[in-house]
Amino acid sequence: MNKRLANPGSFAPPSPQQMEAHLLRTSPRGPSRLWMWLPLAVLTGSAALVVVAEQGSLQVLAWALLATVFVSLGVRARRLMDLQQEVGRVQELAMLRRFPQALRRGWRVLGKVRSPPELHARIVALLSHCLDEVRAYESAIVGYDFLIDRLPRDHPGSVQLTLQRALAQLATGQLTDADDALRRLRPMVGQRAGSPIGAAYQLVELVQRVRTNHFADAVAQADGLVDALRALGVEAGYGHGLMALCYYRLEPQGSGSDASPTALWWSRATALLEPGALVHHFPELAVVASHFHRSADWRRSESS
């Protein structure tokens, strides 16, 4: 285990090697056939024994077996509920953007949810998302790969995870891998225009253009971007901020005007997300945030 991750007084995201080892160590496992069928077999046998038994001792044994089965099923159901609640707490921390705390708790919970596999997949997805948010992209990619390898390629979850992995790959300079993923997804995503998956694809394509300095190609798609990203909700602000950066790079001299495309797209971005959140997720937006911060300071000094 990553000792600093488990220590509440410190935080360090796991390395890719630590993430891979932890996933292998806690790989999901389904219940054995014996465990699946044994309660039913005992229940059936006990019920039959109750019906046919004439001696009191056999009746007592039959009812004891029935009680044992029901207690066992109750304990199993209670354990499942407890695990669901633990995973829910991790998800709640992630939704509150308390990513270090979510990672610490999720790291510990992962070993408890080897069964059922659905809960295991859910906690791995949460861990990968949190690692993405704290910029531990290489470790996040390990988590995404783990899940993608266990889903059909055209499964909606696989498509969404592949897009998230492509974003992480772009952040780490794995441009060829990200481009290959986008090419494979293009036919599938074309059928989901206007959906959250379609919007996520548009955002990843925009990030790709920014990371490869194809600002003019990005600007050429600006007219339909607001509608294309609408399904992302507040996260559409990332796309608006990136489009502001594209205009800023193409027209740095004119980008200070309040009527400029740069200012328009930046205002759209900051209407959805704080500048700090935009820069945290995409550090290249710092130059635009700094530009408009200086412009605001200048206007305040002029008015005073």
N, C-alpha and C positions, 0 to 999 in steps of 0.2 A: 504494500500500500504506500501511496505517496504520503509520508508522515506529516509534511507541512500542510497538505490538504486536509488531513484529518484533525489537525491541531486547531482549535477554535481561535487561538491567539495569533495565527499567522495565515497567510494564503499564498499559494503558488499553484498554478494550474498544472496538471500532470503533463509530462512529456509524451510525445507520440508513442514511445516505447512502453511507458507506464500505462497509457490508455489501452494499448493493444494487449498487454499482459493481463490487465484487470478484466478486459472483456473475455479473454480466453478462459481465465480462472472462474469467471461467473457466467459462463455460457448457459443459455436457457435449456431447460430439459422438461419434457412432458412427463406426466405421471405414467408409471409402469402399468402394463395391462393388468397385472395382478392387483395393484392398488385400485384400478378403475372398476374391476369386476368383483373383487372380494366383498365389498359391502353389500352389493346386490345379491351375491350368492348366499352370504350369511343371512340376509334379510329373508330371502325366499325359503332357505332351509329352516330358519327359526319359525316362520309363519306356518310351514307345513308341520313342524314338530308340535306346535301349539294345537293344531287341529287333530292330529292322530294320537298324541301322547295320552296315555291313560293314567300313568303313575304320576303322583304329585311331584316327585323329584325331577322328572323330565319336563314337566310343565314349568317348574321354577327355572330350570336351565334354559328352556326356550325363551321365556320372558327376559331372562338376564342377557341372553344373546341379542334379543331385539333392542333392549335398553342400551347395550354397548354400541350397537350399530348407530342408533339415533344420536348418542352422545358423540361418537366419532364424527358423524356428519356435521353435527353442530360445531364441534371444534374446528373442523376443516373450513366451514363457512365463516366462522369468526376470524380465523387466521387470514382468509382471503380479504375480508373487510378491513382488517388492520393493515394489510399490505396496501390496499387501495387508498387508505387514508394517508399512509406514509408517502406514497407516490403523489397524492394530491397536495401534500404539504410542499414537496419539491416544486411542483408546478406553480403553486401559489407564490413561492419565493421568486421563481423565474418571472412570473407576471408582474411582480412588484419591482423587477429589475435588481433584485438583490442576488446577483449572480454568484459571488463567492460563497455566500451561505447556501445557495441552491446546489452548488457543486459539492460542497462539503457533505451535505445531507444525502444528496443523490449518490455520491461515491460509496457511502456506507450502505445505503438502501439496496444498491444494485445486487449485492451478494445474497440478499434475502428474497429476491423476486425472480429466481431462476425458473420458477413455475408459478403461475401460468406464463407462457412465452409472450403473451400480449402485454402484460405488465412490464416484463423485461424490456421489450422493444420500446415501450413508452418512456421508461426511465433513461434508456440509452439515447433516445431522441432529445430528451430534456438536457442531458449532460452535453450532448453535441451542440445544442443551441446555446447553452451557457458558455461553453468553451469558445464558440464563435463570437459571442458578445464581449468576452474579455480578451479577444484577439489571439487566442491560442489556436490559430487556424489549423496548424498541422495536426494537432490532437483532435480537433473537431472533424477533420477529414477522415481520421481513423474510425470515429464513431459513425459518420455517414456511410462509409464503405461497409462497415459491419451490417448495417440495416439494409442497404441497397442490395447487397449480395444475397439477402434472404427474401427478397420480394420479386415478383414478376416485373419485367422491364416496363410494361405498360400500365402497371398498377398506379393509381393517382398518388399514393404515398411515395412510391419509388420516383415518380417524376418530380414531386416537390423536394424530396431529399437530394436528388441529383442537381436541382437548381441551387439548393443551399450549398452543396459541395462545390459547385462551379464558382459560386461567389467566394468561397474560402480559397479555392485554387487561384482565382484572380488576385486575391489579396497576398498570396505567397509567390506570385510570379509564375505559376504553372499555367501559362497562357495557352499552350498547345492542348493540354488536357481539358481545360475549360472550353476551348473552341470545339474540340471533338464532342464533348458532352452536349453542347448547344446544337450542333449539327444533327446529332442522333435524336434529340428531343423535338426538333422543329416540326416534323410531320405530325407528331402527337399533339403538340401544343396548338397547332393551327386549328384544331377542332374545338379548342377551349377559349376562343377569343372572348374577352370580357369577364372571364372567370378569375379567381385569385391566382390560379396556376398560370393563366395567360398573362396576367399583370406581372407576376414574378419573373416570367421569362423576359418580358420587355425590360424590366429593371436590370436583369443580369446582362442582357445585350447592351444596355446603356453603359453599365459599369465596364464591360469589355471594351467599348469604344473609347471610354475615358482612359483606361489603363494602357491602351495601345496608341493613345494620342490621336485618335481619329475624331477630332472635335467637329469638323465640318460635316462628317457623316452623321454624327449625333444630332446636330442642329437641323439637318435636312428632315429629321423625323419629329421635330418639335411640335408641329401643328396638332398631331393627334395624341400627344403624350399624356395630357391631363386625363382624357377619357380612358386611355390604355392602362393607366396606373390606378384608376379610381378604386378598383376592387381591393387594393392593398390597404385602404383606410389611411391612417396617419403615416404609415410607412411609405406612402407615395411621396412624402416629403423628401425622402432620400433621392428619388429620381428627379424631383424639381431642383434640389440643390445641385445635383450633378449636371443638369442642363444649364443652370446658372454658371457653373464652372466652365462648361464648353463655350458659352458666349463670352465669358470673361477672357478665356485664352485666345479667342479669335478677335475680340475687339477690346483689348485692355485699356485703350485710351478713352473709349467712349462709355466704359462700363460704370462710370461714377454717376451718370445722370439717373434721376429717379424714373425717367421714362424709358430707360434702356431695357433691352431684353434681359440683361443680366440682373438688373434690379427687380424686374417683374418676376422672374423665376425664383430669385432668392426670397422675395416676399411671399411667394406661394409656399416655398419650403419652410420658412420660419413661422408661417401661419399654422403649420401642422406639427412641427418639431422645434425644440429649442436649438439655437446655434451650437451649443455644447454637445448635444446629442448627435447632430449632423456631423460635426468634426470628429467625435469619438468613433463613429462608425466608418467614416470616410475621411481620413486625415488630410487628403488633398484639398478638402473644402476649407481648410484653415485659411488659405489665401483669400478666398471670397469673404469669409466671416471677418477677417481682419480688415479687409478693404471697407466693408460697410460699417464696421465699428469705428474706423477712423473718420469716415464720412459723417457719421452721426455726431461724433465728438466735435468735428469742425463746424457743423451746422449749429450745435448748441453754443459754441464759443462765439459764432457770428451773431446769433440772436441776443446774446448777453452783452 
